Amino acid sequence: MAQTVYFGAQGAKSPLSSPSPPALQTAVAAARTAFNAVVTALGTNTFDSGNDPGTGTFNYTGGTATLTGGAVVGVLQSPPTLGRYNMTAGLPPDINTGGVDPGHWLEGTTPFTYAFSLPLTALCFFCTDFDSIPASLSIELWAGGSMFYSGAVSNPNGANGNLLFWGVTSDQAFDQVRFNISSAGNTNVLGFDTLVVGTANAPLNFWPAGCQAWPGGVGVR
């Protein structure tokens, strides 16, 4: 079994008070482009529904992704200095201010799971706020009640409000993905946005340009 991991990270959004998503820097943009090049997307959850928060559970082509566990749809805090933020561009104007809608996202301090009624072979997301409070995140892929892949995720920038992109394609279909979050006293909240699910449409015994060996798979650098 083989998995290909697509990863890029960048520092803190500046300013954190801006309601707009940050521009993607080279590493994050390259990882996202490489993932998109080999995947047919079947559905995306931006956790937004117009000016209102969407839900964690969502439908995709042929199936439903059901969220369980310790994650909730969040909205921009006031003052907006806690490091999580929306990554969905092009939202309609804020109904209260007429300005840019601050948007919504999923956030949590403890593990959560997505179950897929139709098995998938590709998934990606943005994650925000691996900050100065130590936290760990690992992603597990499951099929038929058995885990067949586990990969650690980290952001080397270590700043409040930082951003990473993480994606995976697999030559084995999965029907669950588990997001394992842990931090001292469950104090560090991580944000997630623009969750994309789909199918890998490139032979996975071929390494795309820009890939190299990675623990548990292949990683874009």
C-alpha positions in Angstrom: 0.0 0.0 0.0 1.3 3.5 -0.8 0.2 7.0 0.1 1.4 10.3 -1.3 1.5 13.3 1.0 1.3 16.9 -0.1 2.5 19.4 2.4 3.3 23.1 2.6 3.5 25.6 5.5 3.9 29.3 6.1 4.0 31.7 8.9 1.3 33.8 10.6 -1.4 35.7 8.8 -0.8 39.4 8.9 -2.7 41.1 10.2 -4.7 38.6 12.2 -7.5 41.2 12.4 -8.0 41.1 8.6 -11.2 39.1 7.7 -9.6 38.0 4.3 -7.7 34.8 3.9 -4.0 35.2 3.6 -2.2 35.0 0.3 -0.7 31.5 -0.2 3.1 31.5 -0.2 5.2 29.3 -2.5 5.3 26.1 -0.4 1.6 26.1 0.4 0.5 27.0 -3.1 2.8 24.4 -4.7 1.5 21.6 -2.5 -2.1 22.5 -3.2 -1.4 22.7 -7.0 0.3 19.4 -7.0 -2.6 17.7 -5.1 -5.2 19.3 -7.4 -3.3 18.0 -10.4 -3.8 14.4 -9.6 -7.2 14.4 -7.9 -10.8 14.5 -9.1 -12.6 16.4 -6.3 -16.0 15.0 -5.3 -16.9 17.5 -2.7 -15.7 20.5 -0.6 -16.7 21.7 2.8 -15.9 25.3 3.5 -18.0 25.3 6.7 -19.9 28.3 5.3 -23.4 28.7 4.1 -23.8 32.2 2.8 -23.3 34.4 5.8 -24.1 31.6 8.2 -21.9 28.8 9.4 -22.3 25.5 7.6 -22.2 22.1 9.2 -19.4 19.7 9.8 -21.3 16.8 8.0 -21.6 17.3 4.3 -22.6 15.5 1.1 -20.2 14.8 -1.8 -20.8 13.1 -5.2 -22.1 9.7 -4.3 -21.8 9.9 -0.6 -22.0 11.6 2.8 -19.1 12.7 5.1 -20.3 12.4 8.7 -18.4 14.3 11.4 -18.2 12.9 15.0 -16.0 13.9 18.0 -14.6 17.0 19.5 -14.8 19.6 16.7 -17.2 22.5 16.1 -17.8 25.0 13.4 -16.2 28.3 14.6 -16.5 31.9 13.7 -14.0 34.8 13.9 -13.5 35.8 17.6 -13.5 39.4 18.7 -10.8 40.5 19.2 -9.5 38.3 16.4 -6.1 37.4 17.9 -6.5 33.7 18.7 -5.0 32.4 15.4 -7.8 30.5 13.6 -9.4 32.0 10.6 -11.4 31.4 7.4 -9.6 30.2 4.2 -12.6 30.5 1.9 -12.2 33.4 -0.6 -15.1 35.1 -2.4 -17.7 35.0 0.4 -20.7 37.4 0.0 -20.4 40.7 1.9 -20.9 40.6 5.6 -24.6 41.2 6.3 -23.8 43.4 9.3 -20.9 45.5 8.0 -21.1 45.2 4.3 -17.4 44.4 4.3 -15.6 41.1 3.9 -17.3 38.3 5.6 -15.0 36.8 8.3 -16.3 33.3 7.4 -16.3 30.1 9.3 -14.2 27.0 9.9 -13.9 23.8 11.9 -11.9 23.9 15.1 -11.1 21.5 18.0 -8.7 20.6 20.8 -9.4 16.9 20.9 -9.7 14.1 18.2 -12.5 13.9 15.7 -13.4 11.6 12.8 -15.0 11.8 9.4 -16.8 8.7 8.2 -17.5 8.3 4.4 -20.4 6.4 3.1 -18.6 6.1 -0.3 -14.9 5.2 0.2 -12.4 7.8 -1.1 -8.8 7.8 -2.2 -7.9 11.5 -1.7 -8.4 14.2 0.9 -6.9 17.6 1.7 -7.4 20.6 4.1 -6.0 23.8 5.4 -5.0 23.9 9.1 -4.4 27.1 11.1 -2.7 28.0 14.4 0.0 25.6 15.3 1.2 28.3 17.7 3.5 28.6 20.7 1.4 26.2 22.9 2.8 22.7 21.9 0.3 20.5 20.1 0.4 17.4 18.0 -1.7 16.4 15.0 -1.7 13.1 13.2 -4.0 11.9 10.4 -5.1 8.3 10.2 -6.8 6.5 7.3 -9.1 3.6 8.0 -10.8 1.0 5.9 -13.3 -1.6 7.2 -12.4 -0.9 10.8 -8.7 -1.2 10.4 -6.1 1.7 10.3 -3.7 1.4 7.4 -1.9 4.8 7.5 -0.9 7.2 10.2 1.1 10.4 9.5 2.2 13.2 11.8 1.5 16.8 10.7 3.4 19.8 12.0 4.1 23.4 11.1 7.8 24.4 11.6 6.9 28.1 11.8 5.5 27.7 15.3 3.7 31.1 15.3 0.2 32.2 16.4 -1.9 32.3 13.3 0.3 30.2 11.0 -1.0 28.1 8.1 -0.4 24.8 6.5 -1.8 22.7 3.7 -2.0 18.9 4.0 -3.3 16.4 1.5 -3.0 12.7 0.8 -3.7 10.3 -2.0 -3.9 6.6 -1.4 -3.8 3.5 -3.5 -6.2 1.9 -1.0 -9.6 3.5 -0.5 -10.5 4.7 3.0 -13.9 5.0 4.7 -12.7 7.0 7.7 -10.2 9.7 8.5 -9.3 10.5 12.1 -7.7 13.8 13.1 -5.8 13.1 16.3 -5.2 16.3 18.2 -3.4 16.4 21.6 -1.9 19.2 23.7 -1.2 19.8 27.3 -4.6 20.2 29.0 -6.3 20.4 25.6 -5.4 24.1 25.5 -4.3 24.5 21.9 -7.2 24.9 19.5 -6.5 24.0 15.8 -8.5 25.3 12.9 -9.4 23.4 9.7 -11.0 24.7 6.5 -11.7 23.9 2.9 -11.8 20.2 3.4 -11.8 18.5 -0.1 -12.5 14.8 -0.7 -12.1 12.9 -3.9 -10.4 10.2 -5.9 -6.8 10.0 -7.1 -6.6 9.9 -10.8 -2.9 9.3 -11.4 -1.0 6.1 -11.1 0.4 6.1 -7.6 3.5 4.2 -8.4 4.6 7.3 -10.3 6.1 10.1 -8.2 4.9 13.5 -9.5 7.5 16.2 -10.1 8.4 17.9 -6.9 7.9 14.8 -4.7 10.5 13.0 -2.6 10.6 10.3 0.0 8.5 11.0 3.1 7.8 9.0 6.2 4.8 6.9 5.5 4.6 8.0 1.9 5.9 10.7 -0.4 6.0 14.4 0.3 6.0 17.6 -1.8 8.8 19.9 -0.9 
